[in-house]
Amino acid sequence: MKDIRISTAAQVHYKFNGFFEAGSPDWIHMSRELMENELIIVTNGTLSIADQTDRYVVNENEYLIMEPGQQFGFAPSLCTFYWLHFDCLFFGFKDEPVIFLPKQGQISSPNRIHNAFLELNNANFIYHDEQTNNVYTLQILLELYNQSQKKTLLSHSYRDYLLQNVKNYVKWNQAYHITRNSN
C-alpha cells in the first residue's frame, strides 16, 4: 500500500475537522470530490469507504488517509470516527525533511490520538488561529507516524515507563535538595 509523504519543513495546512457518529446501521458515506487530504480515525465499528482506485475497510483503532479525488461509501457502516481535512505543501528543496506515513494503519495508543484531537478542537475553539491549527494538525500526523514506527509507550513495559518518569524527575529537579519521605 502506498505511503503518504508529508514535509515537516513546509507547514501542513489545516482545513477543518470533526467527529462523526453514524445514526443508523444503514448509513453509507456520501459520494463527493475530496479537494484535500482527509485523515479518518475509526473509534468504534467499521467504515467502508472507497476512492477512484481502491476500496478500504477501516476498523476500530485504525486510520486511513485519503488523498484528493473521488470518495464514496460502498457498504453500510455503523461507526464513529474522527476526521481531519488538511493540505500537505512542499518546498521542493533537495534535503527537505519528510516523513512517510502508511496510507492505512493500526493505532496502538488510541488515547494519545483522542487527546491530540481534543487539543486541536480546544485550540480551534479558543484561538481560531491558522498557525496554531496547522501545528496541532502536524502533531496528530506525527503521533500517527511515531505509532507506526513502534515508538509508543506500549512497546515498553510499565516498569520502564515508571523508571523513565523517575529519571526525568531527578534530572529536572537535580538543582534542588530531594529527600525521601519516610511515612
N, CA, C and O of each residue as an XYZ file, in Angstrom:
732
protein
N       0.840     -1.178      0.000
C       0.000      0.000      0.000
C       0.886      1.242      0.000
O       1.959      1.253      0.602
N       0.438      2.250     -0.659
C       1.176      3.496     -0.828
C       1.346      4.243      0.498
O       0.454      4.236      1.347
N       2.511      4.889      0.659
C       2.739      5.771      1.803
C       2.399      7.204      1.406
O       2.494      7.584      0.239
N       2.005      7.980      2.396
C       1.734      9.397      2.195
C       2.981     10.160      2.621
O       3.492      9.953      3.722
N       3.469     11.037      1.757
C       4.675     11.819      2.015
C       4.263     13.164      2.600
O       3.445     13.877      2.018
N       4.838     13.509      3.764
C       4.490     14.750      4.446
C       5.777     15.495      4.787
O       6.674     14.944      5.424
N       5.857     16.750      4.357
C       7.009     17.586      4.679
C       6.868     18.102      6.105
O       5.804     18.580      6.498
N       7.952     18.004      6.879
C       7.932     18.596      8.215
C       8.566     19.985      8.200
O       8.609     20.660      9.229
N       9.056     20.412      7.039
C       9.614     21.759      6.898
C       8.540     22.732      6.414
O       8.389     23.822      6.967
N       7.803     22.339      5.393
C       6.680     23.159      4.925
C       5.519     22.906      5.878
O       5.384     21.815      6.431
N       4.705     23.896      6.060
C       3.637     23.739      7.046
C       2.459     22.953      6.485
O       1.992     23.211      5.376
N       1.986     21.987      7.275
C       0.741     21.292      6.957
C      -0.369     22.314      7.147
O      -0.373     23.051      8.133
N      -1.313     22.364      6.209
C      -2.393     23.352      6.299
C      -3.696     22.697      6.735
O      -4.283     21.902      6.002
N      -4.134     23.041      7.934
C      -5.401     22.584      8.499
C      -6.554     23.210      7.716
O      -6.519     24.396      7.390
N      -7.570     22.407      7.419
C      -8.785     22.917      6.768
C      -9.955     22.898      7.742
O     -10.519     23.949      8.047
N     -10.325     21.724      8.234
C     -11.396     21.576      9.217
C     -11.391     20.155      9.741
O     -10.782     19.265      9.149
N     -12.079     19.946     10.862
C     -12.101     18.613     11.467
C     -13.388     18.422     12.251
O     -14.161     19.359     12.449
N     -13.600     17.182     12.695
C     -14.774     16.900     13.499
C     -14.808     15.461     13.950
O     -13.856     14.700     13.775
N     -15.930     15.115     14.534
C     -16.186     13.753     14.996
C     -17.546     13.360     14.443
O     -18.509     14.118     14.556
N     -17.627     12.177     13.846
C     -18.868     11.730     13.214
C     -19.368     10.461     13.883
O     -18.585      9.581     14.239
N     -20.687     10.379     14.049
C     -21.326      9.176     14.563
C     -22.463      8.799     13.623
O     -23.404      9.571     13.439
N     -22.377      7.608     13.026
C     -23.439      7.134     12.126
C     -24.723      6.961     12.930
O     -24.717      6.377     14.014
N     -25.814      7.474     12.389
C     -27.085      7.436     13.100
C     -27.826      6.122     13.006
O     -28.739      5.860     13.790
N     -27.438      5.290     12.047
C     -28.122      4.002     11.885
C     -27.173      3.007     11.234
O     -26.162      3.403     10.653
N     -27.490      1.713     11.328
C     -26.634      0.701     10.695
C     -26.701      0.746      9.172
O     -25.908      0.085      8.502
N     -27.637      1.516      8.616
C     -27.782      1.626      7.163
C     -26.991      2.792      6.567
O     -26.986      2.978      5.350
N     -26.326      3.573      7.410
C     -25.612      4.750      6.915
C     -24.490      4.334      5.962
O     -23.757      3.380      6.222
N     -24.372      5.070      4.858
C     -23.284      4.880      3.889
C     -22.631      6.237      3.671
O     -23.323      7.243      3.510
N     -21.307      6.270      3.666
C     -20.584      7.528      3.472
C     -21.004      8.173      2.158
O     -21.196      7.490      1.152
N     -21.143      9.486      2.177
C     -21.555     10.230      0.982
C     -20.529     10.114     -0.141
O     -19.359      9.811      0.090
N     -20.993     10.362     -1.350
C     -20.121     10.415     -2.519
C     -19.774     11.878     -2.762
O     -20.657     12.736     -2.768
N     -18.484     12.165     -2.963
C     -18.059     13.554     -3.167
C     -16.669     13.608     -3.774
O     -15.937     12.619     -3.807
N     -16.337     14.780     -4.248
C     -14.990     15.071     -4.725
C     -14.224     15.676     -3.552
O     -14.573     16.754     -3.072
N     -13.194     14.992     -3.095
C     -12.377     15.460     -1.981
C     -11.314     16.405     -2.536
O     -10.562     16.036     -3.438
N     -11.252     17.614     -2.003
C     -10.347     18.635     -2.529
C      -8.991     18.674     -1.812
O      -8.063     19.332     -2.283
N      -8.875     17.986     -0.697
C      -7.646     17.954      0.091
C      -7.516     16.574      0.715
O      -8.374     15.715      0.511
N      -6.459     16.356      1.467
C      -6.299     15.087      2.181
C      -7.313     15.012      3.317
O      -7.678     16.028      3.909
N      -7.760     13.797      3.612
C      -8.623     13.588      4.770
C      -8.082     12.415      5.577
O      -7.895     11.315      5.057
N      -7.836     12.672      6.852
C      -7.463     11.630      7.801
C      -8.737     11.169      8.490
O      -9.492     11.983      9.023
N      -8.974      9.867      8.479
C     -10.133      9.277      9.151
C      -9.601      8.290     10.185
O      -8.801      7.413      9.860
N     -10.050      8.437     11.431
C      -9.646      7.538     12.508
C     -10.909      6.943     13.107
O     -11.686      7.646     13.753
N     -11.114      5.653     12.895
C     -12.326      4.984     13.371
C     -12.158      4.646     14.853
O     -11.192      3.998     15.255
N     -13.126      5.103     15.653
C     -13.080      4.872     17.099
C     -14.016      3.753     17.546
O     -13.873      3.215     18.644
N     -14.979      3.405     16.683
C     -15.908      2.326     17.010
C     -16.524      1.821     15.708
O     -16.856      2.615     14.828
N     -16.675      0.512     15.583
C     -17.302     -0.061     14.398
C     -16.348     -0.179     13.229
O     -15.132     -0.265     13.401
N     -16.929     -0.182     12.019
C     -16.165     -0.346     10.780
C     -16.689      0.611      9.724
O     -17.900      0.742      9.544
N     -15.775      1.282      9.023
C     -16.120      2.192      7.931
C     -15.732      1.544      6.612
O     -14.607      1.071      6.453
N     -16.674      1.524      5.658
C     -16.413      1.024      4.302
C     -16.414      2.227      3.374
O     -17.450      2.860      3.170
N     -15.252      2.540      2.812
C     -15.100      3.747      2.001
C     -14.167      3.445      0.832
O     -13.325      2.550      0.914
N     -14.323      4.195     -0.254
C     -13.526      3.930     -1.455
C     -13.095      5.238     -2.103
O     -13.649      6.305     -1.837
N     -12.086      5.118     -2.964
C     -11.711      6.215     -3.849
C     -11.767      5.680     -5.276
O     -12.319      4.605     -5.506
N     -11.212      6.403     -6.224
C     -11.345      6.002     -7.628
C     -10.601      4.712     -7.968
O     -10.847      4.126     -9.022
N      -9.694      4.258     -7.097
C      -8.924      3.051     -7.416
C      -9.073      1.904     -6.421
O      -8.903      0.745     -6.800
N      -9.385      2.194     -5.161
C      -9.393      1.148     -4.135
C     -10.590      1.263     -3.201
O     -11.194      2.324     -3.046
N     -10.906      0.123     -2.585
C     -11.901      0.072     -1.511
C     -11.156     -0.184     -0.207
O     -10.191     -0.948     -0.166
N     -11.621      0.468      0.859
C     -10.965      0.342      2.160
C     -11.994     -0.033      3.216
O     -13.096      0.514      3.257
N     -11.616     -0.967      4.058
C     -12.397     -1.297      5.243
C     -11.531     -0.856      6.421
O     -10.442     -1.385      6.644
N     -12.041      0.126      7.170
C     -11.281      0.704      8.276
C     -11.986      0.314      9.574
O     -13.122      0.716      9.823
N     -11.298     -0.469     10.388
C     -11.865     -0.981     11.637
C     -11.521     -0.077     12.816
O     -10.743      0.870     12.695
N     -12.117     -0.392     13.947
C     -11.852      0.349     15.179
C     -10.356      0.389     15.459
O      -9.656     -0.615     15.322
N      -9.875      1.575     15.856
C      -8.457      1.820     16.151
C      -7.566      1.649     14.929
O      -6.413      1.232     15.035
N      -8.119      1.978     13.772
C      -7.342      2.062     12.534
C      -7.582      3.434     11.919
O      -8.570      4.107     12.213
N      -6.642      3.831     11.049
C      -6.793      5.105     10.351
C      -6.634      4.896      8.854
O      -6.116      3.877      8.397
N      -7.093      5.886      8.110
C      -6.935      5.922      6.659
C      -6.709      7.370      6.266
O      -7.401      8.263      6.756
N      -5.741      7.610      5.381
C      -5.547      8.940      4.818
C      -5.968      8.878      3.360
O      -5.369      8.163      2.557
N      -7.003      9.633      3.027
C      -7.489      9.687      1.650
C      -6.927     10.941      0.991
O      -6.923     12.022      1.579
N      -6.457     10.775     -0.235
C      -5.901     11.895     -0.985
C      -6.995     12.554     -1.818
O      -8.069     11.979     -1.997
N      -6.729     13.761     -2.331
C      -7.747     14.437     -3.140
C      -8.227     13.555     -4.289
O      -7.446     12.833     -4.909
N      -9.519     13.632     -4.553
C     -10.129     12.832     -5.609
C     -11.510     12.370     -5.194
O     -12.063     12.833     -4.196
N     -12.056     11.457     -5.966
C     -13.395     10.929     -5.680
C     -13.377     10.081     -4.412
O     -12.447      9.307     -4.186
N     -14.413     10.235     -3.587
C     -14.545      9.492     -2.335
C     -16.006      9.077     -2.190
O     -16.909      9.874     -2.443
N     -16.236      7.825     -1.782
C     -17.617      7.363     -1.612
C     -17.653      6.117     -0.737
O     -16.689      5.354     -0.673
N     -18.789      5.927     -0.064
C     -19.004      4.713      0.706
C     -19.484      3.611     -0.212
O     -20.180      3.879     -1.192
N     -19.123      2.370      0.091
C     -19.553      1.261     -0.768
C     -20.373      0.218     -0.022
O     -20.844     -0.748     -0.622
N     -20.548      0.408      1.291
C     -21.355     -0.527      2.083
C     -21.836      0.193      3.337
O     -21.206      1.153      3.779
N     -22.942     -0.259      3.913
C     -23.401      0.340      5.168
C     -22.325      0.229      6.248
O     -21.605     -0.766      6.332
N     -22.235      1.280      7.073
C     -21.178      1.351      8.084
C     -21.738      1.938      9.373
O     -22.062      3.124      9.430
N     -21.848      1.123     10.387
C     -22.225      1.621     11.708
C     -20.923      1.890     12.453
O     -20.252      0.959     12.900
N     -20.565      3.174     12.586
C     -19.257      3.508     13.135
C     -19.239      4.930     13.681
O     -20.157      5.719     13.457
N     -18.171      5.227     14.400
C     -17.843      6.594     14.793
C     -16.397      6.832     14.384
O     -15.572      5.919     14.414
N     -16.100      8.076     14.001
C     -14.728      8.378     13.610
C     -14.419      9.864     13.707
O     -15.290     10.721     13.558
N     -13.127     10.137     13.966
C     -12.595     11.486     13.830
C     -12.268     11.692     12.363
O     -11.882     10.753     11.667
N     -12.423     12.924     11.894
C     -11.995     13.258     10.538
C     -11.259     14.590     10.581
O     -11.575     15.475     11.377
N     -10.273     14.705      9.705
C      -9.427     15.893      9.668
C      -9.011     16.143      8.223
O      -8.366     15.298      7.603
N      -9.380     17.306      7.687
C      -9.006     17.690      6.326
C      -7.787     18.610      6.394
O      -7.739     19.533      7.207
N      -6.802     18.347      5.525
C      -5.571     19.136      5.530
C      -4.893     19.052      4.169
O      -5.135     18.127      3.394
N      -4.042     20.031      3.894
C      -3.189     20.029      2.705
C      -1.745     19.836      3.138
O      -1.341     20.296      4.206
N      -0.971     19.154      2.303
C       0.468     18.978      2.529
C       1.211     19.742      1.445
O       1.120     19.410      0.263
N       1.936     20.754      1.850
C       2.730     21.519      0.899
C       4.182     21.062      0.977
O       4.612     20.472      1.969
N       4.927     21.345     -0.086
C       6.344     21.001     -0.129
C       7.122     22.193     -0.641
O       6.676     22.894     -1.549
N       8.311     22.426     -0.046
C       9.192     23.471     -0.540
C       9.889     23.006     -1.816
O      10.125     23.800     -2.726
N      10.215     21.723     -1.878
C      10.855     21.172     -3.063
C      12.364     21.243     -3.054
O      12.988     20.948     -4.073
N      12.986     21.628     -1.929
C      14.443     21.649     -1.924
C      14.999     20.249     -1.689
O      14.292     19.358     -1.218
N      16.271     20.070     -2.022
C      16.893     18.752     -2.120
C      16.745     17.890     -0.864
O      16.282     16.753     -0.952
N      17.124     18.405      0.282
C      17.113     17.604      1.508
C      15.953     17.972      2.428
O      16.098     18.000      3.650
N      14.813     18.251      1.828
C      13.640     18.629      2.621
C      13.270     17.488      3.574
O      13.106     16.349      3.137
N      13.138     17.784      4.867
C      12.777     16.720      5.808
C      11.324     16.277      5.606
O      10.399     17.089      5.620
N      11.158     14.982      5.422
C       9.818     14.434      5.198
C       9.630     13.185      6.058
O      10.592     12.542      6.479
N       8.372     12.868      6.301
C       8.028     11.588      6.912
C       7.143     10.848      5.924
O       6.436     11.464      5.127
N       7.186      9.544      5.981
C       6.320      8.712      5.155
C       5.365      7.985      6.085
O       5.775      7.193      6.934
N       4.102      8.270      5.908
C       3.068      7.700      6.763
C       2.277      6.694      5.945
O       1.771      7.039      4.877
N       2.155      5.451      6.421
C       1.336      4.492      5.677
C      -0.066      5.052      5.444
O      -0.649      5.667      6.337
N      -0.598      4.841      4.258
C      -1.931      5.343      3.906
C      -2.989      4.804      4.859
O      -3.941      5.510      5.192
N      -2.834      3.570      5.296
C      -3.760      2.958      6.243
C      -2.939      2.237      7.297
O      -1.918      1.624      6.987
N      -3.389      2.312      8.545
C      -2.623      1.652      9.588
C      -3.388      1.477     10.878
O      -4.525      1.920     11.039
N      -2.713      0.816     11.778
C      -3.233      0.491     13.108
C      -2.850      1.603     14.071
O      -1.785      2.205     13.938
N      -3.712      1.876     15.039
C      -3.412      2.844     16.089
C      -3.120      2.056     17.362
O      -3.990      1.361     17.886
N      -1.889      2.172     17.853
C      -1.502      1.386     19.027
C      -1.849      2.082     20.337
O      -1.950      1.429     21.375
N      -2.031      3.393     20.301
C      -2.355      4.139     21.517
C      -3.507      5.110     21.224
O      -3.275      6.301     21.018
N      -4.747      4.604     21.206
C      -5.905      5.448     20.870
C      -6.075      6.651     21.795
O      -6.549      7.699     21.355
N      -5.700      6.521     23.062
C      -5.852      7.653     23.985
C      -4.992      8.840     23.581
O      -5.406      9.988     23.739
N      -3.802      8.575     23.063
C      -2.929      9.673     22.626
C      -3.546     10.404     21.432
O      -3.464     11.629     21.345
N      -4.156      9.665     20.525
C      -4.823     10.282     19.375
C      -6.034     11.079     19.842
O      -6.242     12.212     19.407
N      -6.829     10.490     20.724
C      -8.007     11.176     21.264
C      -7.596     12.501     21.916
O      -8.226     13.532     21.679
N      -6.541     12.472     22.736
C      -6.073     13.690     23.400
C      -5.572     14.728     22.405
O      -5.797     15.923     22.593
N      -4.900     14.287     21.355
C      -4.418     15.224     20.334
C      -5.590     15.900     19.620
O      -5.534     17.095     19.330
N      -6.648     15.141     19.338
C      -7.834     15.747     18.722
C      -8.519     16.714     19.680
O      -9.008     17.760     19.252
N      -8.561     16.383     20.972
C      -9.133     17.315     21.952
C      -8.350     18.620     21.978
O      -8.938     19.700     22.036
N      -7.023     18.523     21.936
C      -6.186     19.724     21.916
C      -6.456     20.562     20.671
O      -6.573     21.785     20.761
N      -6.557     19.917     19.511
C      -6.870     20.638     18.276
C      -8.229     21.321     18.384
O      -8.360     22.496     18.043
N      -9.235     20.597     18.854
C     -10.572     21.182     18.990
C     -10.571     22.372     19.940
O     -11.171     23.405     19.642
N      -9.900     22.235     21.082
C      -9.843     23.330     22.048
C      -9.124     24.544     21.477
O      -9.601     25.670     21.614
N      -7.987     24.323     20.841
C      -7.235     25.436     20.256
C      -8.047     26.126     19.164
O      -8.063     27.354     19.077
N      -8.714     25.340     18.339
C      -9.526     25.919     17.268
C     -10.675     26.743     17.849
O     -10.975     27.826     17.346
N     -11.314     26.243     18.893
C     -12.435     26.942     19.524
C     -11.982     28.227     20.221
O     -12.630     29.267     20.105
N     -10.863     28.144     20.946
C     -10.403     29.284     21.743
C      -9.704     30.341     20.892
O      -9.991     31.531     21.027
N      -8.786     29.919     20.013
C      -7.923     30.871     19.318
C      -8.341     31.178     17.884
O      -8.102     32.284     17.400
N      -8.947     30.240     17.210
C      -9.283     30.416     15.782
C      -8.067     30.906     14.995
O      -8.184     31.776     14.131
N      -6.907     30.341     15.301
C      -5.667     30.795     14.693
C      -5.146     29.752     13.713
O      -4.962     28.589     14.074
N      -4.912     30.168     12.485
C      -4.484     29.245     11.428
C      -3.172     28.543     11.768
O      -3.062     27.327     11.613
N      -2.176     29.302     12.232
C      -0.870     28.709     12.552
C      -0.995     27.659     13.657
O      -0.388     26.591     13.577
N      -1.779     27.969     14.680
C      -1.967     27.033     15.790
C      -2.640     25.758     15.303
O      -2.222     24.658     15.665
N      -3.677     25.897     14.486
C      -4.365     24.721     13.938
C      -3.423     23.880     13.080
O      -3.480     22.650     13.111
N      -2.560     24.543     12.316
C      -1.591     23.823     11.486
C      -0.638     22.992     12.348
O      -0.334     21.844     12.022
N      -0.174     23.582     13.444
C       0.755     22.880     14.337
C       0.078     21.670     14.978
O       0.678     20.598     15.058
N      -1.161     21.829     15.435
C      -1.870     20.698     16.041
C      -2.171     19.609     15.012
O      -2.174     18.424     15.345
N      -2.422     20.002     13.780
C      -2.629     19.012     12.718
C      -1.354     18.207     12.499
O      -1.396     16.980     12.401
N      -0.220     18.902     12.423
C       1.060     18.200     12.276
C       1.324     17.307     13.488
O       1.865     16.211     13.339
N       0.949     17.759     14.679
C       1.124     16.939     15.882
C       0.380     15.611     15.741
O       0.917     14.561     16.094
N      -0.838     15.649     15.235
C      -1.620     14.419     15.054
C      -0.940     13.503     14.040
O      -0.843     12.296     14.261
N      -0.473     14.068     12.934
C       0.200     13.268     11.910
C       1.503     12.668     12.446
O       1.821     11.515     12.155
N       2.251     13.446     13.224
C       3.486     12.922     13.811
C       3.198     11.840     14.847
O       3.966     10.886     14.975
N       2.108     11.978     15.583
C       1.726     10.925     16.533
C       1.441      9.624     15.783
O       1.874      8.553     16.208
N       0.717      9.716     14.673
C       0.462      8.517     13.859
C       1.765      7.944     13.317
O       1.962      6.729     13.311
N       2.656      8.827     12.860
C       3.950      8.386     12.344
C       4.725      7.633     13.426
O       5.236      6.540     13.183
N       4.809      8.221     14.620
C       5.549      7.570     15.705
C       4.912      6.247     16.093
O       5.616      5.274     16.365
N       3.592      6.202     16.120
C       2.938      4.931     16.436
C       3.210      3.903     15.344
O       3.375      2.718     15.634
N       3.256      4.346     14.099
C       3.536      3.404     13.005
C       4.983      2.910     13.052
O       5.297      1.840     12.530
N       5.852      3.687     13.673
C       7.261      3.301     13.818
C       7.507      2.515     15.104
O       8.651      2.199     15.431
N       6.450      2.204     15.822
C       6.504      1.429     17.072
C       7.256      2.166     18.178
O       7.909      1.540     19.012
N       7.162      3.506     18.185
C       7.822      4.310     19.220
C       6.803      4.763     20.256
O       6.757      5.943     20.604
N       5.996      3.849     20.748
C       4.964      4.212     21.711
C       5.264      3.613     23.069
O       6.126      2.744     23.206
N       4.556      4.079     24.050
C       4.712      3.520     25.397
C       4.367      2.047     25.432
O       4.878      1.305     26.271
N       3.503      1.617     24.524
C       3.092      0.219     24.524
C       4.229     -0.726     24.167
O       4.178     -1.912     24.494
N       5.268     -0.202     23.488
C       6.388     -1.066     23.129
C       7.345     -1.256     24.312
O       8.290     -2.040     24.230
N       7.099     -0.547     25.395
C       7.914     -0.666     26.595
C       7.044     -1.194     27.731
O       5.818     -1.084     27.696
N       7.687     -1.759     28.719
C       6.927     -2.243     29.867
C       6.525     -1.069     30.754
O       7.119      0.007     30.689
N       5.524     -1.291     31.570
C       5.082     -0.265     32.510
C       6.216      0.079     33.476
O       6.360      1.230     33.888
N       7.010     -0.916     33.829
C       8.149     -0.687     34.720
C       9.148      0.284     34.080
O       9.650      1.187     34.750
N       9.438      0.100     32.786
C      10.334      1.012     32.068
C       9.764      2.428     32.045
O      10.497      3.408     32.184
N       8.459      2.519     31.869
C       7.776      3.816     31.840
C       7.936      4.533     33.185
O       8.259      5.720     33.221
N       7.711      3.813     34.289
C       7.870      4.404     35.619
C       9.321      4.806     35.871
O       9.585      5.882     36.407
N      10.256      3.946     35.485
C      11.672      4.244     35.654
C      12.044      5.524     34.906
O      12.771      6.362     35.439
N      11.556      5.679     33.690
C      11.849      6.886     32.916
C      11.269      8.125     33.595
O      11.902      9.181     33.597
N      10.075      8.008     34.169
C       9.480      9.140     34.888
C      10.322      9.538     36.098
O      10.497     10.727     36.362
N      10.845      8.560     36.835
C      11.698      8.851     37.990
C      12.983      9.534     37.520
O      13.411     10.522     38.117
N      13.600      9.016     36.456
C      14.822      9.630     35.913
C      14.563     11.075     35.496
O      15.368     11.961     35.784
N      13.451     11.310     34.826
C      13.107     12.672     34.407
C      12.915     13.585     35.609
O      13.382     14.724     35.603
N      12.239     13.101     36.630
C      12.003     13.903     37.830
C      13.333     14.304     38.467
O      13.539     15.467     38.814
N      14.230     13.331     38.615
C      15.536     13.613     39.218
C      16.310     14.602     38.351
O      16.905     15.546     38.872
N      16.308     14.399     37.055
C      17.031     15.291     36.138
C      16.497     16.716     36.229
O      17.276     17.666     36.309
N      15.186     16.870     36.218
C      14.573     18.201     36.226
C      14.695     18.894     37.581
O      14.596     20.118     37.667
N      14.910     18.119     38.628
C      14.968     18.690     39.972
C      16.334     18.530     40.619
O      16.441     18.644     41.840
N      17.382     18.268     39.846
C      18.695     17.998     40.412
C      19.286     19.203     41.135
O      20.157     19.037     41.989
N      18.838     20.394     40.815
C      19.355     21.586     41.489
C      18.742     21.765     42.875
O      19.221     22.575     43.669
N      17.704     21.023     43.159
C      17.015     21.136     44.446
C      17.400     19.970     45.343
O      17.843     18.925     44.867
N      17.231     20.158     46.625
C      17.523     19.092     47.589
C      16.339     18.125     47.604
O      15.255     18.475     48.070
N      16.544     16.923     47.101
C      15.481     15.919     47.045
C      15.640     14.992     48.242
O      16.715     14.440     48.479
N      14.560     14.831     48.989
C      14.591     13.924     50.134
C      13.509     12.877     49.982
O      12.534     13.059     49.253
N      13.703     11.787     50.681
C      12.723     10.713     50.673
C      11.784     10.907     51.852
O      12.223     11.093     52.987
N      10.505     10.864     51.577
C       9.500     10.965     52.629
C       9.375      9.597     53.276
O       9.094      8.617     52.585
N       9.575      9.504     54.581
C       9.580      8.197     55.249
C       8.293      7.956     56.034
O       8.345      7.572     57.202
N       7.174      8.170     55.422
C       5.881      7.901     56.086
C       5.595      6.443     56.175
O       4.555      6.049     56.702
